[in-house]
Amino acid sequence: MYNYDSNALNNYSTYYQNFTPNNVSFGIQITVPFFDFALRAKAKATAAEALRAKVEAEQAERQNEVAIVTLTGNLRELDTLAEVASLKQQIAGEQLKAILTQLELGNGAGSGPGAPPQLSPKAEQLARIDERQKYQDSLDAGVDLAKARLSLLRALGHMQDWLNELHGK
């Protein structure tokens, strides 16, 4: 059969019989990074990640600058288009006034050889339609201009300043 010693089973005599309380132990660990290849690899990976992040930030900055230049050019173009649309609307309004004036004076006055041709109610309606269309075009150009201005403010990072200014009024 199997014969065993109870003291050998739990090693009481080896570990606990000679136990002295309040023992202190200390140690020193020295790591020499010259030979730690895992640490070197991690440092290189971290440096590569930092370089990639820096390049991405520079690319984003360049793209933002290009977007700002593009938006500025679009803003100038839309400003000019809005001004042209406004002028066309004014011209159409003046033409409508002229047609209405001619109709009020009466078409009977235009019977002589040098007189302008008689105007019909259809000409008046066409002038009104043209004036309203030019007015609508002017409003659309104004909306496009406002959208471009807001896009430029957003790209420049001044959107919050503009909102604060609106709420302050």
C-alpha positions in Angstrom: 0.0 0.0 0.0 0.8 3.6 -0.1 2.6 5.0 2.9 2.7 8.7 3.5 3.8 11.2 6.1 1.2 13.8 7.2 4.0 16.5 7.6 5.3 15.8 4.1 1.8 16.2 2.7 1.4 19.9 3.7 5.1 20.8 4.2 4.4 22.2 7.6 7.8 21.6 8.8 9.4 23.2 5.7 7.4 26.5 5.5 5.5 27.3 8.7 7.6 25.9 11.6 10.4 28.4 11.1 8.1 31.3 10.1 9.1 34.7 11.6 6.6 37.5 11.3 7.3 41.0 9.9 9.8 39.8 7.3 10.8 42.4 4.7 12.1 41.6 1.3 12.9 43.9 -1.7 14.3 43.6 -5.1 15.5 45.7 -8.0 14.6 45.3 -11.6 16.8 46.9 -14.2 15.6 47.1 -17.8 18.1 47.9 -20.5 16.2 49.1 -23.5 19.1 48.5 -25.8 18.3 44.8 -25.7 14.5 45.0 -25.4 13.4 44.5 -29.0 9.7 44.4 -28.1 10.0 47.9 -26.5 11.9 49.1 -29.6 9.3 47.8 -31.9 6.5 49.4 -29.9 8.4 52.7 -29.9 8.8 52.5 -33.7 5.1 51.7 -34.1 4.1 54.6 -31.9 6.4 57.0 -33.8 4.9 55.7 -37.1 1.4 56.2 -35.8 2.2 59.8 -34.7 3.7 60.6 -38.1 0.6 59.2 -39.9 -1.6 61.3 -37.7 0.5 64.4 -38.4 0.3 63.8 -42.1 -3.4 63.3 -42.0 -3.8 66.5 -40.0 -1.7 68.4 -42.6 -3.8 67.0 -45.4 -7.0 67.9 -43.6 -5.7 71.5 -43.1 -4.8 71.8 -46.8 -8.2 70.5 -47.8 -9.8 73.0 -45.5 -7.8 75.8 -47.1 -8.8 74.7 -50.6 -12.4 74.5 -49.5 -12.2 78.1 -48.1 -10.6 79.4 -51.3 -13.3 77.6 -53.4 -16.1 78.9 -51.2 -14.7 82.4 -51.3 -14.6 82.3 -55.1 -18.2 80.8 -55.2 -19.3 83.6 -52.8 -17.9 86.3 -55.2 -19.6 84.6 -58.1 -22.9 84.3 -56.3 -22.8 87.8 -55.1 -22.3 89.0 -58.7 -25.2 86.7 -59.9 -27.4 88.1 -57.2 -26.6 91.6 -58.2 -27.3 90.8 -61.9 -30.6 89.1 -60.9 -31.6 92.1 -58.9 -30.9 94.5 -61.8 -32.8 92.3 -64.2 -35.8 92.3 -61.8 -35.6 96.1 -61.6 -35.5 96.4 -65.4 -38.5 94.0 -65.7 -40.3 96.2 -63.2 -39.6 99.3 -65.2 -40.8 97.6 -68.4 -44.0 96.6 -66.6 -44.5 100.2 -65.5 -44.0 101.4 -69.0 -46.5 99.0 -70.5 -49.0 99.9 -67.8 -48.5 103.6 -68.5 -49.0 103.0 -72.3 -52.2 101.0 -71.6 -53.5 103.8 -69.3 -52.9 106.5 -71.9 -54.9 104.5 -74.3 -54.1 102.6 -77.4 -56.1 105.1 -79.6 -53.2 107.6 -79.5 -51.0 105.3 -81.5 -52.7 105.7 -84.9 -50.2 108.0 -86.6 -47.3 106.9 -88.8 -44.6 107.5 -86.2 -46.6 106.2 -83.2 -45.7 103.0 -81.3 -47.9 99.9 -82.1 -51.0 99.4 -79.9 -50.5 97.1 -76.8 -52.8 94.3 -76.0 -53.7 92.9 -72.5 -51.6 89.9 -73.5 -48.5 92.1 -73.5 -49.4 93.4 -70.0 -49.8 89.8 -68.7 -46.5 88.7 -70.3 -44.7 91.7 -68.7 -46.2 90.8 -65.3 -45.1 87.2 -65.7 -41.6 88.3 -66.8 -41.3 90.7 -63.8 -42.4 88.0 -61.3 -40.0 85.5 -62.8 -37.1 88.0 -62.5 -38.2 88.7 -58.9 -38.2 84.9 -58.2 -34.7 84.6 -59.8 -33.5 87.5 -57.6 -34.8 85.8 -54.5 -33.2 82.5 -55.4 -29.9 84.2 -56.0 -30.2 85.8 -52.6 -30.8 82.4 -51.0 -27.9 80.9 -52.8 -25.7 83.7 -51.7 -26.8 83.3 -48.0 -26.1 79.6 -48.2 -22.6 80.2 -49.6 -21.9 82.8 -46.8 -23.0 80.3 -44.1 -20.8 77.6 -45.7 -17.8 79.9 -45.6 -18.5 80.8 -42.0 -18.7 77.1 -41.1 -15.4 76.4 -42.9 -13.7 79.3 -41.2 -15.0 78.2 -37.8 -16.9 81.5 -37.2 -20.4 80.0 -37.2 -20.8 80.2 -33.4 -19.7 83.8 -33.4 -22.3 84.6 -36.0 -25.0 82.8 -34.1 -24.0 84.6 -30.9 -24.2 87.9 -32.8 -27.7 87.0 -34.0 -28.9 86.1 -30.5 -27.4 89.3 -29.1 -29.5 91.6 -31.4 
